Amino acid sequence: MKILLTGAFGNVGLSTLNELLNKNYEVRVFEVYNRKNRKIAKQFKNKIEIIWGDLRNKEDVTTAVQNQDIVIHLAAIIPPLADTNPSLAESVNVGGTKNILEAIKKQVQKSKLIFTSSVAVYGDRRYNPMIEVSDPVAPSKGDYYAITKISAEKLIRESGVDFAIFRLTYITSIDKLNMDPLMFHMPLDTSIEICDTKDVGLALVNSIGCDEVWGEIFNLAGGKQCRITYRDYLNDMMDIFGLGRNFLPEEGFAEKDFHCGYMNTTKSQNLLNYQQHTLEDYYGEVKRKIGPKKYFMPAIKWMIRLNLLKRSDHYRRYKFFRKKAGAFTVSENKLIRKILAANFNKIDLLERKIEKLEDLTKDLVERKFEIQSMKQIQQV
């Protein structure tokens, strides 16, 4: 059977690709041509067919889809880029999906489509963490990634193409332990249910031969043994890294408008039998990868903390408000906070420019002092 895999060199993509190869499928990969992807591609030399292209280019997509039995469509612009550049996310996540659907419809023997969506479509579930597939989609404010996934799902359902849609939970990977700014967007009281990237790859590949998946939408998550609150998860991970519990202040994290929760995966697990790894398994893998490095972390933990908090907009806003509003009465503080919140970005940008101007002024004064000193030395 011939399988086209988009986004093959991403996190979930590599897990899916390896699983496809383990089960001897004939794999064609459709990926963006760049240095990172070229390097990864060398690992699969003579094992896969690679078509370099852009999802936004209809001709590239048509070439990739041609003569394929199944299209597993994983490629997408994800947060934080999806939220900072929503037009790009729209063109790739929605426009790219539309191009794939149109390419499938052109085929004499039409491909079936497996599409990965996201838990983000359900929005903020802190007060109602149990998620069913039948729950209404309600993306959080400003979550453009979720909006693109909802739009893509709608296109697929209305296309007439045979499809299976999988809404993915919080995906963990031992190869992706970097801490990016997105970590501060999730409120600490959020319920999360992780799923190992290898389990996601297994689920997607198992779905190829499962007749019951077509025309359906599923939740994909790790199961009850993968459930925890974000606060506890973060504390556990920081402890494993040697940084200690309560390493980061609560003020660094958002208080609302994210996503995640506990997903009902009874149906997907019964059909696909993919939940192979628990949260404790993941912790064990992380401990082995960190190894003795954790013992050196305490010496530089202050530096790590400072560097991380610089990436938190919420912590910068907290410090800004505290500095600006700390000397006023309660009622005055409320008014000031309202005004500052509405104009935070403009004021923050202005402060940065003022700081740069102050640094330049300081440099000029120091330079002037050095010149005067040199003149006095020469005179002597």
Long-range contacts (C-beta under 8 A, 24 or more apart in sequence): 1-25, 1-26, 1-69, 1-70, 1-208, 2-26, 2-28, 2-67, 2-68, 2-69, 2-70, 3-27, 3-28, 3-68, 3-69, 3-70, 3-71, 3-72, 3-208, 4-28, 4-29, 4-30, 4-64, 4-65, 4-68, 4-70, 4-71, 4-72, 4-111, 5-29, 5-30, 5-72, 5-74, 6-30, 6-31, 6-55, 6-64, 6-71, 6-72, 6-73, 6-74, 6-75, 6-96, 6-100, 7-31, 7-73, 7-74, 7-75, 7-76, 8-48, 8-74, 9-36, 9-37, 9-40, 9-41, 10-74, 10-75, 11-171, 11-173, 11-175, 11-176, 11-197, 12-74, 12-116, 12-168, 12-171, 12-197, 12-200, 12-201, 12-204, 13-74, 13-75, 14-40, 14-197, 14-201, 15-173, 15-197, 15-198, 15-200, 15-201, 15-202, 16-72, 16-74, 16-200, 16-201, 16-204, 16-205, 17-44, 17-48, 17-201, 18-201, 19-198, 19-201, 19-202, 19-204, 19-205, 20-205, 21-47, 21-48, 23-205, 25-205, 25-208, 28-64, 28-68, 30-55, 30-60, 30-61, 30-64, 30-75, 31-75, 55-92, 55-95, 55-96, 55-97, 55-99, 55-100, 56-91, 56-92, 56-95, 56-96, 56-99, 57-99, 58-99, 58-102, 58-103, 61-96, 61-99, 61-100, 61-102, 61-103, 62-99, 62-103, 62-106, 64-103, 65-100, 65-103, 65-104, 65-107, 65-111, 66-103, 66-107, 67-107, 67-109, 68-111, 69-109, 69-111, 69-112, 70-111, 70-112, 70-113, 70-114, 70-208, 71-100, 71-104, 71-111, 71-112, 71-113, 71-114, 72-114, 72-204, 73-97, 73-100, 73-113, 73-114, 73-115, 73-116, 74-116, 76-116, 76-145, 76-148, 76-149, 77-145, 77-148, 78-145, 79-143, 79-145, 79-182, 79-185, 80-180, 80-181, 80-182, 80-185, 82-144, 82-145, 82-148, 83-142, 83-143, 83-144, 83-145, 86-144, 86-147, 86-148, 89-144, 89-145, 89-148, 90-144, 90-148, 90-151, 93-145, 93-148, 93-149, 93-151, 93-152, 94-148, 94-151, 94-152, 94-155, 97-152, 97-155, 97-156, 98-155, 101-155, 101-156, 101-159, 101-161, 104-159, 104-161, 105-159, 105-160, 105-161, 110-161, 110-162, 111-161, 112-161, 112-162, 112-163, 112-164, 112-214, 113-156, 113-161, 113-162, 113-163, 113-164, 114-163, 114-164, 114-166, 114-204, 114-207, 114-208, 115-152, 115-153, 115-156, 115-163, 115-164, 115-165, 115-166, 116-165, 116-166, 116-168, 116-204, 117-149, 117-152, 117-153, 117-165, 117-166, 117-167, 117-168, 117-217, 118-145, 118-146, 118-149, 118-167, 118-168, 118-259, 119-167, 119-168, 119-169, 119-170, 119-219, 119-221, 119-259, 119-260, 119-261, 119-263, 120-145, 120-146, 120-149, 120-259, 121-146, 121-149, 121-150, 121-153, 121-167, 121-259, 122-167, 122-259, 122-261, 123-259, 124-256, 124-257, 124-258, 124-259, 125-190, 125-191, 125-259, 125-260, 125-261, 126-187, 126-189, 126-190, 126-191, 126-256, 128-261, 129-191, 129-261, 129-262, 130-261, 130-262, 130-264, 131-219, 131-261, 131-262, 131-263, 131-264, 132-219, 132-264, 133-167, 133-217, 133-218, 133-219, 133-264, 133-267, 139-259, 140-256, 140-257, 140-258, 140-259, 141-257, 142-257, 143-257, 143-258, 143-259, 146-259, 153-217, 162-214, 162-215, 163-214, 163-215, 164-207, 164-213, 164-214, 164-215, 164-216, 164-217, 164-218, 165-216, 165-217, 165-218, 166-203, 166-204, 166-207, 166-217, 166-218, 166-219, 166-220, 166-268, 167-217, 167-218, 167-219, 167-220, 167-263, 168-195, 168-200, 168-220, 168-221, 169-193, 169-194, 169-195, 169-219, 169-220, 169-221, 169-222, 169-260, 169-263, 170-194, 170-195, 170-260, 171-195, 171-196, 171-197, 171-200, 172-196, 172-197, 172-282, 173-197, 174-282, 174-285, 174-286, 174-289, 177-286, 177-289, 179-308, 180-311, 181-311, 181-312, 181-313, 183-234, 184-252, 184-253, 184-254, 184-311, 184-312, 184-313, 184-314, 184-315, 185-253, 185-254, 185-258, 186-230, 186-253, 186-254, 186-258, 186-260, 187-230, 187-253, 187-254, 187-255, 187-256, 187-258, 188-229, 188-230, 188-231, 188-234, 188-250, 188-253, 189-229, 189-230, 189-231, 190-229, 190-230, 190-258, 190-260, 190-261, 191-227, 191-228, 191-229, 191-230, 191-260, 191-261, 191-262, 192-227, 192-228, 192-229, 192-230, 192-233, 192-260, 192-261, 193-221, 193-222, 193-223, 193-226, 193-227, 193-228, 193-260, 193-261, 193-262, 193-263, 194-221, 194-222, 194-226, 194-228, 194-233, 194-279, 194-282, 195-220, 195-221, 195-222, 195-226, 195-275, 196-222, 196-276, 196-277, 196-281, 196-282, 198-276, 198-277, 199-274, 199-275, 199-276, 199-277, 200-274, 202-272, 202-274, 202-276, 203-268, 203-272, 203-274, 206-271, 206-272, 206-273, 206-274, 207-271, 207-272, 210-271, 210-272, 212-271, 213-271, 213-272, 218-265, 218-267, 218-268, 218-271, 219-263, 219-264, 219-265, 219-268, 220-263, 220-265, 220-268, 220-274, 221-262, 221-263, 221-265, 222-275, 222-277, 222-278, 222-279, 223-265, 223-269, 223-275, 223-278, 225-278, 225-279, 225-280, 226-275, 226-277, 226-278, 226-279, 227-262, 227-279, 228-279, 230-260, 236-283, 237-286, 240-283, 240-286, 240-287, 240-290, 240-294, 241-290, 241-294, 241-297, 242-290, 242-293, 242-294, 242-295, 242-296, 242-297, 242-298, 242-301, 243-297, 243-298, 243-301, 243-304, 243-305, 244-298, 244-301, 247-301, 247-305, 248-305, 248-308, 248-309, 249-309, 249-315, 251-314, 251-315, 251-318, 252-308, 252-309, 252-312, 252-314, 252-315, 252-318, 253-312, 253-314, 254-314, 316-348, 317-344, 320-344, 320-347, 320-348
